[in-house]
C-alpha cells in the first residue's frame, strides 16, 4: 500500500520507487522494502554527484551494507532480547546474549550524539557499524576505529564474527549460483573487485560525498531554520534563504568548511591528522597514547643531550655567564687552530695555544679543553651524523671543524646591505673565478633562504629540508678561515659567536637526523601513479625517509586544496615560512615581543603553580600531595645536583629551558640577540627560569619513580602504562641496576621513556601544538603568549581525556573512567587558587610603590591598596570560573574570556585575539595609553 492508501504489488512498488529515484523525487539513493522474510534493497548510484567514480562505487557499497545492516539488526535484536532503541524486552535470553546486548548498547552510547536526529538512533548506529565491518571483511583489511571512539574488544569481536559468518554464507550461496546458472556477470565482478581494491588502498567513507542521511539532515535543518526566519523577515525572504542555504551546504565550499576551520583554529597536528594521519603521527605523538614518539616531541630532547654533553667540557653546571661564554668562544677558536694541524701535532700545539681577543690582544686558552672540543666534535659527527647518512659515499653533512663553529648571522645580513657586500667580497676571495656580482647574488640567495650553515646540504624537497642549496654550498665551503668572517672593520662579525654556533650546529643536525628517523613511509603503486612525485630512482615497496617521505605523504592527499595547506603547514612547522621578512621589520618586532614579555609576565612564576600537578597527573596518581610528590620535592632540595644531572642526562633541561615555555622557540628565532638576552634576564630575575627548571627536574624524578613502580607490578594496567612510554619492565630494571647510566646505549629506551614522561607532564610548546599560520615570523606578534594555552590544552588536558578513555576501555566502568578527570580538577584548581591569592598578595605588598608611580589621583602614594584583592569581591560562581580559567583546563578556549570581558573596559571584542601589541595600538587610537603600561616589571602590578 502506498502513501495514498492504494494497494500495489511488490513489483509495482519496486517499479514506482525506481521511477521516483530516476526522477529525483525520492529522498535518497537507497530504499528498503521489508515484509515477512523478504527484504528488497534498491540502490540508485546516480544520486551521488561526485566526480570520483571509485569513490561513488564505495559510497554505493556502503549504502548497500548499511541497508543489509538494518536487515541483520532486526534478526539480531530479536535474538538478543532488545528493541529498536536498544532497551530490554520481556523475551528471556541467555546470559551471554544479554551481556552482548549490553555491550552493544554501551558502545552506541559513546557516539549517541551523532545519531540524535535519527528516528531510530541505535538501529542506525548498528547499521553503520555492520556496513563498515562487512566491507572491510570483504576487502581483507583489519578493522580500525577512530581514536575518538575506540571500540571495546568484545564489541569488535561481535561485529567481526558476524561479518565473517555473512561472508561465508555469501560464498556458499555464490557457489550454488555458479553451479546452477554459470559465472557471474564479469562487469559486476570487476565492479566488486574495484570497490574492494579501492578500500584496501585507503579510500573510506570519510573521503566521499555526503551520505543519504547527511543530505536529509542538511535539508531538515535548512527547512526548520527557514521557518524561524520566515517569522522574522517574511516568507519570500525565507524562501530565498532556504534555496541559498541548501546550495551552499551542498557546495564544495561546505565540504571544505571543516578543513578550513581546522587549519585556521586548531593546532597543526589536528589538521594533518584530518588529511593524512600517517604524516601527522610521524611528526607529533599525542600524550598518554601508544603512538611512537614523534619528531617534534623528540628532537628537542636529543638537542639538549648533546648540548649538555658539550658544556660538560667546561664544567658548566648553571646557565653560563658572559665571562663563561667569552672563555668558551676563545677555546673554540683555539680548537679551530688545532683542527687545521695534523693529528700528531695537536697535543704539542695545545700546550701553548693562543688566540686574539676583540681588541687584537693575544690571550692564552686552555689547550686541554680545546682537545676535548675536537673529541666531542668527532664523536658527534661519527657516531650520530655520519651513522645516519643515507648515502655514506655522498654525505649531506661535511666533516670540518670550521663548520662546527660557523653559522652566518642571517638577521644581520638581512638588515645590513654593507654586511652582505662584505660577505660577498670574502666569498669572491675564495672563489676567484666568480665576479663580485656573482658572489653577491649567491649571498643574496643564501640570506633569502635563511641558509645559516654551509655544513649541511639540502636533500629531497628543498622547502621541507634543512641546509644550503647544493651549488651554493660548493662555493661557501671554500672559505677555509673563519677569521676572515670575524671583526671586519666597520661591519663587525658576519658569523654569530662560536658558542651560539655550536648550539645551532647541534640543533640543525639533530633536526635533520631525527626528521629522517621519524618521518618514513613505504612507496606504493599509487605514489607512482599520481604523477606528483619524482620517483625515477625508487621502486614500489621501497622505504623512503626524511623530506622525500614527507613529500610523498603530502602528495597522497587527493584534494588539491588540502594538499597545498598540508605542505604549507609542514613548511611552517619546520621554520621554513616567512623567511623573507625585512631586517627592519624583524628588529622592530623583536623590541615589541620583548616589551610584551617584560610588561605582561611579571607574575608568570606564580601563575605557573598549576604546572606542579602535571607530573602527578601523568603518573595517574589520585592525590596531588601523595607520597611520590612529597618525595621528589624533598629530593630536589636534598639532592639537587644529582637530580639536575639526571634531568640533563635525560635531556629535559638545558641552559635555556625557559626559552621554550612562555616564548616558544619560533618566537625566539624572530628576535635579535640583544632582545633575546634581555628577555631571558627578565625571566631570570622574576624567578621563572628557576621555577621552570625545578618543575622539569622534579618531573624527571617523578618519571623515574613511575617506571620503577610499574616495572615491579605485573598487572595489565602497569603493562599498558609502560607500553605508552615504549619501554619494558626488564629494560627499566637493567637501567636501575646500572645506576641510570645512560651513556650505555642499551639503556636508551629507558632514557627516552623518562624524557617522554617529562615532556607529557610539563609543557614545552612546539610547532605541532599551534596553528600552522602561527609558525611564521609575520604572525609572531599576533600569536605571542598564546602557544602556552594551546600546548597545555593539547598536551596536559588532552592527556587527561585520553587517560579517561583508556581507563574506560580497560575497566569498562564509568565510575573508574571518571576518576582521571575528577582528580585533574581537584589537583589543578587548588593550585590555581593559591596562585591567584599569591598574585594579589604580591600586588598588595607592592602597592605603595606602584601607587607612587601610576600618575593618577585615585590612589594615595606610598600606601597599601586593599583593592588589589580583587577575588574578595567575586561571587562563588565567578571565582570558580576564574580559578578554572587560570588552571589551564580550558586550553586554547581560555582566549575567549578576554573577548567576553572586552566591553567592560571599552575595548573591541576581537582585539584580544590579535595579541597584546594590537591591544596597545587600540589604546593608542582611543587615547587610553598610559605610561605605566610600558614599564617593564610594573605594568602587571596595577
C-alpha positions in Angstrom: 0.0 0.0 0.0 1.4 3.4 -0.9 1.2 6.7 0.9 -2.2 7.4 -0.7 -3.7 4.1 0.7 -3.7 2.4 -2.7 -2.9 -1.3 -2.8 0.0 -2.4 -5.0 2.1 -5.5 -5.6 5.8 -5.8 -4.7 6.7 -5.5 -8.3 4.7 -2.3 -8.7 6.2 -0.8 -5.6 9.7 -1.5 -6.8 9.0 0.0 -10.3 7.4 3.1 -8.7 10.3 3.6 -6.4 12.8 3.2 -9.2 10.9 5.8 -11.3 10.9 8.2 -8.4 14.6 7.8 -7.9 15.3 8.4 -11.5 13.1 11.5 -11.5 14.9 12.6 -8.3 11.6 12.7 -6.4 12.8 10.1 -3.9 14.7 11.5 -0.8 17.9 9.5 -1.1 19.9 6.9 -3.0 18.5 3.8 -1.3 15.2 2.3 -0.3 14.5 -1.0 1.5 11.2 -3.0 1.4 10.8 -5.2 4.5 8.0 -7.7 4.8 7.8 -11.1 6.3 11.0 -13.0 5.4 11.7 -10.9 2.3 13.9 -7.7 2.2 14.5 -5.9 -1.1 17.0 -3.1 -1.3 17.1 -0.6 -4.3 20.2 1.4 -4.9 20.5 4.5 -7.1 24.2 5.3 -7.5 23.4 8.3 -9.7 22.2 10.1 -6.6 25.8 10.7 -5.9 27.2 13.7 -7.7 30.9 13.1 -7.0 33.3 13.0 -10.0 35.4 10.2 -8.5 33.8 7.0 -9.9 35.6 4.7 -7.4 34.5 6.9 -4.5 30.9 6.7 -5.8 31.2 2.9 -6.1 32.4 2.7 -2.5 29.6 5.0 -1.3 27.0 2.8 -3.1 28.5 -0.3 -1.4 28.5 1.4 2.0 24.8 2.2 1.5 24.1 -1.4 0.5 26.0 -2.6 3.5 24.0 -0.1 5.7 20.7 -1.4 4.4 21.8 -5.0 4.9 22.8 -3.9 8.4 19.1 -3.0 9.0 18.1 -6.5 8.0 20.6 -8.1 10.3 19.6 -5.7 13.1 16.0 -6.9 13.3 17.1 -10.6 13.5 19.9 -9.9 16.0 17.9 -7.7 18.3 15.2 -10.4 18.5 17.9 -13.0 19.4 19.5 -10.6 22.0 16.2 -9.6 23.6 16.4 -5.9 22.6 14.1 -3.5 20.9 14.9 -1.0 18.1 16.1 1.5 20.8 18.4 -0.9 22.5 16.2 -1.4 25.5 15.4 -4.8 27.1 12.3 -6.6 26.1 10.4 -9.3 28.0 12.0 -12.1 26.0 14.1 -14.4 28.0 17.6 -14.8 26.6 20.8 -16.5 27.7 23.2 -14.6 30.0 25.8 -14.5 27.1 23.2 -12.9 24.7 22.1 -10.5 27.4 25.7 -9.4 28.0 26.3 -9.0 24.3 23.2 -6.7 24.1 24.5 -4.6 27.0 28.0 -4.3 25.3 26.5 -3.1 22.0 24.3 -0.5 23.7 27.2 0.8 25.7 29.2 1.2 22.5 26.3 3.1 21.0 26.1 5.5 23.9 29.7 6.6 23.2 28.6 8.2 20.0 24.9 8.7 20.7 25.2 12.5 19.9 25.9 11.7 16.3 22.6 10.0 15.8 20.2 12.2 17.8 18.4 13.4 14.6 17.6 9.8 13.5 14.2 8.2 14.2 15.9 5.0 15.4 19.4 6.1 16.5 20.5 2.7 17.9 19.5 0.9 14.8 21.2 3.5 12.5 24.4 3.1 14.5 24.2 -0.7 14.3 23.7 -0.5 10.5 26.7 1.9 10.1 29.0 -0.4 12.1 27.7 -3.5 10.2 28.3 -1.8 6.9 31.9 -0.9 7.9 32.8 -4.4 9.1 31.2 -6.1 6.1 33.1 -4.0 3.6 36.4 -4.4 5.4 35.8 -8.1 5.8 35.4 -8.3 2.0 38.5 -6.2 1.5 40.5 -8.3 3.8 41.6 -5.4 5.8 41.9 -5.0 9.6 39.0 -3.1 11.0 40.1 0.0 12.9 38.1 2.6 14.7 38.6 6.4 15.0 40.8 7.3 18.0 38.0 9.4 19.5 35.6 6.4 19.6 37.6 3.3 20.5 35.5 0.1 20.4 35.6 -2.4 23.2 37.3 -5.7 22.2 34.1 -7.7 22.9 32.0 -5.5 20.6 34.7 -5.5 18.0 34.7 -9.3 18.1 30.9 -9.5 17.8 30.8 -7.4 14.6 33.9 -9.1 13.2 32.5 -12.6 13.8 29.1 -11.7 12.4 30.7 -10.2 9.2 32.8 -13.4 8.7 29.7 -15.6 9.0 27.8 -13.5 6.5 30.8 -13.7 4.1 30.9 -17.5 4.5 27.1 -17.6 3.8 27.5 -15.5 0.7 30.4 -17.6 -0.6 28.3 -20.7 -0.1 25.4 -19.1 -1.9 27.7 -17.8 -4.6 29.0 -21.4 -5.3 25.4 -22.7 -5.6 24.5 -19.8 -8.0 27.6 -20.6 -10.1 26.7 -24.3 -10.2 23.2 -23.6 -11.4 23.4 -20.6 -13.6 27.1 -20.3 -14.6 29.6 -17.5 -14.0 28.5 -14.2 -12.5 28.3 -11.2 -14.9 32.0 -10.1 -15.4 31.0 -6.4 -15.3 29.6 -6.9 -11.8 32.8 -8.9 -10.8 35.0 -6.0 -12.0 32.9 -3.5 -10.1 33.1 -5.5 -6.9 36.8 -6.1 -7.2 37.4 -2.4 -7.9 35.5 -1.4 -4.8 37.5 -3.9 -2.7 40.8 -2.7 -4.1 40.0 0.9 -3.6 39.1 0.2 0.0 42.3 -1.6 0.5 44.1 1.4 -0.8 42.6 3.6 2.0 39.6 5.2 0.4 36.9 5.3 3.1 33.5 6.8 3.8 35.2 10.0 5.1 36.7 10.7 1.7 33.5 10.7 -0.3 30.4 12.8 -0.7 27.7 13.2 2.0 25.5 10.2 2.8 21.8 9.9 2.3 21.1 10.6 5.9 23.6 13.5 6.0 21.8 15.1 3.0 18.5 14.6 4.8 19.9 16.3 7.9 21.0 19.3 5.8 17.6 19.5 4.2 15.8 19.2 7.5 18.0 21.7 9.3 17.6 24.3 6.5 13.8 23.8 6.4 13.4 24.3 10.1 15.7 27.3 10.1 13.7 28.8 7.2 10.5 28.6 9.2 12.1 30.6 12.0 13.5 33.2 9.6 10.1 33.4 7.9 8.6 34.7 11.1 11.1 37.5 11.3 11.7 38.6 7.7 8.8 37.2 5.7 8.1 34.1 3.7 9.6 35.5 0.5 13.0 36.2 2.1 12.8 32.9 3.9 12.4 31.1 0.6 15.4 32.8 -0.8 17.4 31.9 2.3 16.2 28.3 2.0 17.4 28.0 -1.6 20.7 29.7 -0.9 21.5 27.8 2.2 20.9 24.4 0.5 23.1 25.5 -2.4 25.9 26.5 0.0 25.7 23.4 2.2 25.8 21.1 -0.9 28.7 23.0 -2.5 32.4 22.3 -2.5 32.9 25.1 0.0 30.7 23.4 2.6 32.8 20.2 2.2 35.8 22.3 2.9 34.4 24.1 6.0 35.8 21.6 8.4 39.2 21.6 6.9 39.3 25.4 6.7 38.4 26.0 10.3 40.6 23.2 11.5 43.6 24.7 9.6 42.9 28.2 11.0 41.9 27.5 14.6 43.2 24.1 15.6 46.8 23.0 16.2 48.7 21.9 13.0 48.7 18.3 14.3 44.9 18.3 14.3 44.8 19.5 10.7 47.4 17.0 9.5 45.5 14.1 11.2 42.4 15.2 9.3 44.1 15.0 5.8 47.0 12.4 6.4 47.2 10.7 9.8 50.4 8.8 8.9 52.3 12.1 8.3 50.8 13.7 11.4 51.7 10.8 13.7 55.3 10.8 12.4 55.6 14.5 13.2 53.9 14.5 16.6 52.8 12.0 19.2 49.9 12.7 21.5 50.4 12.4 25.2 49.3 9.3 27.1 48.9 7.2 23.9 50.9 4.3 22.5 51.9 6.3 19.4 55.6 6.2 18.7 57.3 9.4 19.9 57.0 12.0 17.1 59.7 14.2 15.5 58.6 17.4 17.3 58.4 15.7 20.7 61.8 14.0 20.4 64.3 16.3 18.6 64.4 19.0 21.4 65.3 16.2 23.9 68.2 14.9 21.7 69.4 18.5 21.2 69.6 19.1 24.9 71.5 15.8 25.5 74.3 16.7 23.1 74.4 20.4 24.1 74.7 19.4 27.8 77.5 17.0 26.9 79.3 19.8 25.2 79.0 22.1 28.2 80.5 19.3 30.4 83.8 20.1 28.8 83.9 23.5 30.5 82.4 22.3 33.9 79.3 24.4 33.3 76.6 23.4 35.7 74.3 26.5 35.6 73.4 29.0 32.9 76.8 30.3 31.7 77.7 33.8 32.5 79.0 36.4 30.0 82.5 35.6 31.1 81.9 31.8 30.7 80.7 32.4 27.1 83.7 34.6 26.2 86.0 31.9 27.6 84.2 29.2 25.6 84.5 31.3 22.4 88.2 31.6 22.9 88.6 27.9 23.4 86.6 27.2 20.3 88.8 29.5 18.2 91.8 27.6 19.6 90.1 24.3 18.6 89.8 25.7 15.0 93.6 26.2 15.0 94.3 22.7 16.3 91.9 21.2 13.7 94.0 22.7 10.9 97.0 20.7 12.2 97.9 17.1 11.5 96.6 14.8 14.2 100.1 14.0 15.6 100.9 17.7 16.2 97.8 18.8 18.0 98.7 17.7 21.6 102.0 19.6 21.5 100.4 22.7 20.0 97.7 22.6 22.7 100.3 23.3 25.4 100.8 26.9 24.1 97.6 27.8 22.4 96.7 31.5 22.0 94.0 33.5 20.2 93.2 37.1 19.6 90.5 38.9 21.6 88.2 41.6 20.3 90.9 44.2 20.9 93.5 42.3 19.0 95.4 41.2 22.1 96.9 37.7 22.3 95.4 35.6 25.1 96.2 32.1 26.3 93.4 29.4 26.2 93.1 26.0 27.8 94.5 23.6 25.3 93.2 20.6 27.1 89.6 21.9 26.7 90.3 22.6 23.0 91.3 19.0 22.5 88.1 17.9 24.3 86.1 20.0 21.9 87.7 18.2 18.9 87.0 14.9 20.6 83.3 15.9 21.1 83.0 17.0 17.5 84.5 13.7 16.2 82.1 11.7 18.4 79.0 13.7 17.4 79.8 13.6 13.7 81.0 9.9 13.5 78.5 8.3 15.9 75.4 10.4 15.2 75.6 12.4 11.9 77.5 10.1 9.6 76.0 7.0 11.1 72.5 8.2 9.9 73.6 9.3 6.4 71.5 7.5 3.8 74.4 7.6 1.3 77.8 7.4 3.2 79.6 7.8 -0.1 78.0 11.2 -0.6 77.2 12.6 2.8 74.9 15.6 3.1 76.9 16.9 6.1 80.6 17.6 5.7 83.0 16.9 8.5 85.0 20.0 9.1 85.7 21.7 12.4 85.3 25.1 10.8 81.7 24.4 10.1 81.2 23.3 13.7 81.8 26.8 14.8 80.5 28.7 11.8 76.9 29.9 11.5 76.2 33.0 9.4 74.3 35.8 11.1 71.2 35.9 8.9 69.5 38.6 10.9 72.4 40.9 10.5 73.0 40.1 6.8 69.3 40.6 6.1 69.2 44.0 7.8 72.6 45.4 6.6 73.4 45.7 2.8 77.0 46.5 3.8 77.3 43.2 5.6 76.1 41.3 2.6 78.6 43.1 0.4 81.4 42.3 2.9 80.4 38.6 2.8 80.4 38.7 -1.0 84.0 40.0 -1.0 85.1 37.2 1.3 83.2 34.7 -0.9 84.9 36.0 -4.1 88.3 35.8 -2.4 87.9 32.0 -2.0 86.2 31.7 -5.4 88.4 33.8 -7.7 86.6 32.6 -10.9 83.4 34.3 -9.8 82.8 38.0 -10.3 81.8 40.2 -7.3 78.2 40.4 -8.8 78.0 36.6 -8.9 79.3 36.3 -5.3 76.8 38.9 -4.2 74.0 37.1 -5.9 74.9 33.9 -4.1 74.9 35.8 -0.8 71.5 37.4 -1.5 70.1 34.0 -2.3 71.6 32.5 0.8 70.1 35.2 3.0 66.7 35.0 1.3 66.6 31.2 2.1 67.9 31.7 5.6 70.8 29.3 5.0 72.8 29.9 8.0 75.0 26.8 7.8 77.2 25.8 4.8 78.0 22.4 6.5 74.6 20.9 5.6 73.4 20.3 2.1 69.7 20.3 1.2 68.3 16.9 0.3 65.0 15.9 -1.2 62.3 18.6 -1.3 64.1 21.8 -0.7 61.2 23.5 1.0 61.0 20.6 3.5 64.7 20.2 4.1 67.4 21.7 6.2 70.6 23.0 4.8 72.1 25.0 1.9 71.4 24.6 -1.8 73.9 22.3 -3.4 75.5 24.7 -5.9 75.8 27.5 -3.4 77.3 25.2 -0.8 80.2 24.3 -3.2 81.2 28.0 -3.1 80.8 28.7 0.6 82.7 25.7 1.8 85.8 27.0 0.0 86.1 29.6 2.8 88.8 28.0 4.9 89.5 30.6 7.6 86.8 31.8 9.9 89.0 34.8 10.9 88.0 36.4 7.6 84.4 36.4 8.8 85.1 38.0 12.2 85.8 41.5 13.4 85.5 43.2 9.9 86.2 46.9 10.2 83.0 49.0 10.2 80.9 45.8 10.0 81.7 43.5 12.9 81.2 39.8 12.7 79.4 38.1 9.8 79.0 34.9 11.8 77.4 34.5 15.2 79.5 33.9 18.3 81.1 30.4 18.3 79.3 29.2 21.4 76.0 30.0 19.8 77.1 28.5 16.5 77.8 25.2 18.3 74.3 25.0 19.6 72.8 25.8 16.3 75.0 23.3 14.6 73.9 20.6 17.1 70.2 21.7 16.8 70.1 21.7 12.9 71.9 18.4 12.6 69.6 16.8 15.2 66.6 18.0 13.4 67.9 16.7 10.1 68.8 13.3 11.5 65.6 12.8 13.6 63.4 14.0 10.7 64.9 11.1 8.6 64.5 8.7 11.5 60.9 9.6 12.4 59.3 10.5 9.0 59.4 7.4 7.0 56.9 5.6 4.6 56.8 2.7 2.1 56.2 3.6 -1.5 53.0 2.2 -3.0 51.9 1.8 -6.6 49.6 4.8 -6.0 52.6 7.0 -5.3 54.0 6.3 -8.7 50.5 6.6 -10.4 49.5 10.0 -9.0 52.3 11.8 -11.0 53.1 14.1 -8.2 56.4 12.5 -7.1 59.8 12.3 -8.6 60.4 8.6 -8.1 62.6 7.5 -11.0 65.3 6.2 -8.7 62.8 4.2 -6.5 60.7 1.1 -6.6 57.4 0.0 -5.2 57.8 -1.3 -1.7 60.9 0.7 -1.1 61.2 2.6 2.2 61.9 6.4 2.0 62.5 8.8 4.8 63.0 12.5 5.7 62.0 15.2 3.2 61.3 12.7 0.5 58.9 10.7 2.7 57.1 13.9 3.8 56.6 15.0 0.2 55.3 11.5 -0.8 52.8 11.5 2.1 51.6 15.1 1.4 51.1 14.1 -2.3 48.9 11.2 -1.2 46.2 13.8 -0.3 43.8 13.8 -3.2 42.2 17.1 -2.6 44.4 19.8 -4.1 43.4 22.5 -1.5 44.1 20.2 1.4 47.4 19.1 -0.2 48.5 22.7 -0.5 47.6 23.5 3.1 49.3 20.4 4.4 52.6 21.4 2.6 52.4 24.9 4.0 51.7 23.5 7.4 54.8 21.3 7.3 56.9 24.1 5.9 55.8 26.4 8.7 56.3 23.7 11.4 59.9 23.3 10.1 60.6 27.0 10.3 60.6 27.5 6.5 57.8 30.1 6.4 58.2 33.9 6.3 62.0 33.8 5.6 61.8 36.9 3.5 60.9 39.3 6.4 62.9 42.5 6.0 65.6 43.2 8.6 64.0 46.5 9.8 60.7 44.7 10.5 62.4 41.8 12.3 64.2 44.3 14.6 61.1 46.3 15.3 59.2 43.2 16.0 61.9 42.0 18.4 61.5 45.0 20.6 57.8 44.7 20.7 58.0 41.0 21.6 60.4 41.8 24.4 58.3 44.7 25.6 55.2 42.5 25.8 57.0 39.8 27.8 58.5 42.3 30.3 55.2 44.1 30.9 52.8 41.2 30.9 54.7 38.3 32.5 55.9 39.7 35.8 53.8 37.2 37.8 54.3 34.3 35.4 56.0 32.3 38.1 53.0 32.5 40.4 50.6 31.8 37.5 52.6 28.6 36.8 51.8 26.9 40.1 49.3 24.5 38.4 52.3 23.1 36.5 53.2 21.2 39.7 50.1 19.0 39.0 51.4 17.9 35.6 53.8 15.1 36.7 51.2 13.9 39.2 48.5 13.7 36.6 50.9 11.9 34.2 51.7 9.5 37.0 48.0 8.7 37.1 48.1 9.2 40.8 45.0 10.0 42.8 46.5 12.6 45.2 48.3 15.8 44.4 50.2 15.6 47.7 50.8 11.9 47.6 54.0 10.1 48.7 55.8 10.4 45.3 55.1 14.1 45.1 56.5 14.8 48.5 59.5 12.5 47.9 60.5 14.2 44.7 60.1 17.7 46.1 62.3 16.7 49.1 64.8 15.1 46.7 65.2 18.3 44.8 66.3 20.2 47.8 68.3 17.4 49.4 70.0 16.0 46.3 69.8 18.9 43.9 73.0 18.3 42.0 72.2 14.7 41.4 68.7 15.4 40.2 69.8 18.2 37.9 72.4 16.0 36.4 69.9 13.2 35.9 67.5 15.6 34.2 70.3 16.9 31.9 71.3 13.3 31.0 67.7 12.6 30.1 67.6 15.7 28.0 64.7 17.5 29.6 66.6 20.6 30.8 69.5 22.6 29.3 70.8 26.1 29.7 67.7 27.8 28.2 64.7 25.8 29.5 62.7 29.0 29.9 63.1 29.9 26.3 60.7 27.3 25.2 57.9 28.0 27.6 56.1 31.3 27.5 58.1 32.3 24.5 58.1 29.5 22.0 61.2 28.5 20.1 59.8 30.1 16.9 59.4 33.5 18.5 63.0 33.3 19.8 64.1 32.8 16.3 62.4 36.0 15.3 64.2 38.1 18.0 67.6 39.8 17.8 70.4 38.6 20.0 70.1 41.7 22.2 66.3 41.5 22.8 66.6 37.7 23.4 69.3 38.3 26.0 67.3 40.9 28.0 64.2 38.8 27.8 66.0 35.8 29.3 67.4 38.1 32.0 63.9 39.2 32.8 62.8 35.6 33.3 65.8 35.0 35.5 65.1 37.9 37.9 61.4 37.2 38.1 62.2 33.6 39.2 60.6 31.9 36.2 63.9 30.4 35.0 64.5 28.7 38.3 60.9 27.5 38.5 60.8 26.1 35.0 64.0 24.1 35.6 62.7 23.0 39.0 59.4 21.6 37.6 61.2 19.7 34.8 63.8 18.3 37.2 61.0 17.2 39.6 59.0 15.8 36.7 62.0 13.7 35.6 62.3 12.3 39.1 58.6 11.5 39.1 59.1 9.8 35.8 61.9 7.6 37.1 59.8 6.6 40.1 56.8 5.9 37.8 58.9 3.5 35.8 60.3 1.7 38.8 56.8 1.3 40.3 55.2 -0.2 37.3 58.3 -2.3 36.3 57.7 -4.2 39.6 53.9 -4.5 39.0 52.8 -7.3 36.6 49.2 -6.0 36.3 47.6 -5.3 32.9 47.3 -1.7 33.9 51.1 -1.4 34.6 52.0 -3.1 31.3 49.7 -0.6 29.5 51.4 2.3 31.2 54.8 1.1 30.2 53.7 0.4 26.6 52.6 4.1 26.4 56.2 5.1 27.2 57.7 2.4 24.8 59.7 0.5 27.4 59.6 -2.9 29.2 60.0 -3.8 32.8 63.2 -5.7 32.0 64.8 -2.6 30.4 63.9 -0.5 33.4 65.3 -2.9 35.9 68.6 -3.1 33.9 68.9 0.7 33.8 68.2 0.9 37.5 70.9 -1.7 38.2 73.4 0.3 36.2 72.8 3.4 38.3 70.9 5.0 35.4 74.0 5.1 33.3 72.6 6.5 30.0 76.0 6.6 28.4 75.4 2.8 27.8 73.3 2.6 24.5 71.3 -0.4 25.9 69.6 2.0 28.3 68.4 4.4 25.6 64.8 3.2 25.7 64.6 3.9 29.4 66.2 7.3 28.9 63.6 8.1 26.2 60.8 6.9 28.4 61.7 9.3 31.2 62.0 12.1 28.7 58.6 11.3 27.2 57.1 11.2 30.7 58.6 14.6 31.5 57.6 16.2 28.1 54.0 15.0 28.7 54.0 16.4 32.2 55.5 19.9 31.8 54.5 22.0 28.7 57.2 22.8 26.1 55.3 24.4 23.2 56.2 23.2 19.8 55.1 23.9 16.2 52.7 20.9 16.1 50.7 22.3 19.1 49.7 25.6 17.5 48.0 26.5 14.2 50.3 26.3 11.2 49.9 30.0 10.4 51.3 30.8 13.9 54.7 29.4 13.0 55.5 32.4 10.9 57.5 35.5 11.8 54.9 37.7 10.3 52.3 36.5 12.8 54.6 36.4 15.9 53.0 39.5 17.4 49.5 38.2 16.9 50.1 34.8 18.4 52.5 35.9 21.1 51.8 34.3 24.5 49.1 32.0 23.1 51.4 29.0 22.5 51.3 28.0 26.1 47.4 27.8 26.2 47.3 25.7 23.0 50.1 23.4 24.2 48.6 23.0 27.7 45.2 22.1 26.4 46.6 19.6 23.8 49.3 18.0 26.0 48.1 18.1 29.6 44.3 18.4 29.4 44.2 16.2 26.3 46.3 13.6 28.1 43.7 13.5 30.9 40.9 13.0 28.4 42.8 10.2 26.7 43.6 8.6 30.1 39.8 8.7 30.8 39.2 6.9 27.6 41.8 4.2 28.1 40.6 3.7 31.7 37.1 3.0 30.5 38.4 0.6 27.8 40.4 -1.3 30.4 38.0 -1.2 33.3 34.6 -0.9 31.5 33.2 1.2 34.3 32.1 4.8 34.0 33.0 5.4 37.7 36.6 4.3 37.1 36.9 6.3 33.9 35.7 9.5 35.6 38.4 9.4 38.1 41.2 11.0 36.0 39.0 13.9 35.1 37.9 14.3 38.7 41.4 14.2 40.0 42.6 16.7 37.4 40.1 19.2 38.6 40.9 18.6 42.3 44.6 18.9 41.6 44.6 21.9 39.3 42.0 24.1 40.9 43.6 24.4 44.4 47.0 25.3 42.8 45.3 27.9 40.6 43.5 29.3 43.6 46.7 29.5 45.6 48.4 31.2 42.6 45.5 33.8 42.4 45.9 34.6 46.1 49.7 34.9 45.9 49.4 37.1 42.9 47.0 39.5 44.7 49.1 39.4 47.8 52.2 40.4 45.9 50.3 43.3 44.2 49.2 44.4 47.7 52.7 44.4 49.1 54.0 46.3 46.0 51.1 48.8 46.0 53.0 51.5 48.0 55.5 51.6 45.1 53.0 51.2 42.3 50.7 53.9 43.7 53.6 56.4 43.8 54.4 56.0 40.1 51.0 55.4 38.5 50.4 59.1 37.7 46.8 59.3 38.8 44.8 60.8 41.7 42.7 57.8 42.5 45.3 56.1 44.8 47.3 57.6 47.6 51.1 57.4 47.1 53.1 55.0 49.4 50.0 53.4 50.9 48.7 49.8 50.8 45.8 49.3 48.4 43.3 46.6 49.6 41.5 46.8 46.3 44.3 44.5 44.9 42.4 41.6 46.5 40.0 41.5 43.5 38.8 38.0 44.2 37.3 39.0 47.5 34.5 40.8 45.7 33.7 37.9 43.4 30.7 35.7 43.7 31.3 32.0 44.2 30.5 31.2 40.5 32.7 33.9 39.1 35.5 33.0 41.5 35.3 29.3 40.4 35.3 30.2 36.7 38.3 32.5 37.2 40.2 29.7 39.0 39.3 27.2 36.3 40.5 29.6 33.7 43.8 30.1 35.4 44.3 26.4 36.0 44.5 25.9 32.2 41.6 23.4 31.9 40.1 25.3 29.0 43.3 25.1 26.9 43.1 27.4 23.9 39.5 28.2 24.7 40.7 30.4 27.5 41.5 33.0 24.9 37.7 33.6 24.5 37.3 35.0 28.0 39.1 38.4 27.2 36.6 38.7 24.3 33.7 38.4 26.6 35.1 41.0 29.1 36.3 43.5 26.5 33.1 45.6 26.6 33.6 46.2 30.3 36.8 48.1 29.6 35.6 49.9 26.4 37.7 47.6 24.1 36.7 45.9 20.9 35.8 42.2 21.4 38.2 41.0 18.7 41.3 42.9 19.7 42.5 40.4 22.4 42.7 37.7 19.7 45.1 39.8 17.7 47.6 39.9 20.5 49.0 42.3 23.1 50.5 44.6 20.5 47.1 45.1 18.8 45.7 46.0 22.3 48.4 48.6 22.7 47.6 50.0 19.3 43.9 50.2 20.2 44.7 52.1 23.4 46.8 54.5 21.4 44.0 55.1 18.9 41.4 55.7 21.6 43.7 57.8 23.7 43.8 55.3 26.6 47.6 54.9 26.6 49.3 55.2 30.0 53.0 55.4 30.8 52.7 52.5 33.3 51.6 50.1 30.5 55.2 50.4 29.1 57.1 50.0 32.4 58.8 46.6 32.5 58.0 44.7 35.7 55.4 47.3 36.8 52.7 47.1 34.2 51.4 43.8 35.7 51.4 45.2 39.3 48.4 47.6 38.7 
